[in-house]
């Protein structure tokens, strides 16, 4: 499996920061105008600007990053809430479960957009051209 044609001096570099920002906003990493998603998490096959987006291989990355981020945000908040007000266990469980689900649902499509934007900017998994197609074993 190849991860990009980084050795070709004739390729125009793609702006990583701009691609990540557009991905976060769930817009096409190439044009930044059209929506990247077709629904909640389904990435469009082709953007209206002509960029093929079906090459992405986000897999479990966005879910892993969502759990990592929400856990690191909510764990210290849970400790602070408990030590400050000492609510009952069921109140903590219900309250923070709701917050965790809401934060996860908000983050997941944005992080998937980041993953697709990163892959597009780095010409990974077929985003770099014909010679960059991923092979399966």
Rosetta blueprint (number, residue, H / E / L):
1 X L
2 X L
3 X L
4 X L
5 X L
6 X L
7 X L
8 X L
9 X L
10 X L
11 X L
12 X L
13 X L
14 X L
15 X L
16 X H
17 X H
18 X H
19 X H
20 X H
21 X H
22 X H
23 X H
24 X H
25 X L
26 X L
27 X E
28 X L
29 X L
30 X L
31 X L
32 X L
33 X L
34 X L
35 X E
36 X L
37 X E
38 X L
39 X L
40 X L
41 X L
42 X L
43 X E
44 X L
45 X L
46 X E
47 X L
48 X L
49 X L
50 X L
51 X L
52 X E
53 X L
54 X L
55 X L
56 X L
57 X L
58 X L
59 X L
60 X L
61 X H
62 X H
63 X H
64 X H
65 X H
66 X H
67 X H
68 X H
69 X H
70 X H
71 X H
72 X H
73 X H
74 X H
75 X H
76 X H
77 X H
78 X H
79 X H
80 X H
81 X H
82 X H
83 X H
84 X H
85 X H
86 X L
87 X L
88 X L
89 X H
90 X H
91 X H
92 X H
93 X H
94 X H
95 X H
96 X H
97 X H
98 X H
99 X H
100 X H
101 X H
102 X H
103 X H
104 X H
105 X H
106 X H
107 X H
108 X H
109 X H
110 X H
111 X H
112 X H
113 X H
114 X H
115 X H
116 X H
117 X H
118 X H
119 X H
120 X H
121 X H
122 X L
123 X L
124 X L
125 X L
126 X L
127 X L
128 X L
129 X L
130 X H
131 X H
132 X H
133 X L
134 X L
135 X L
136 X L
137 X L
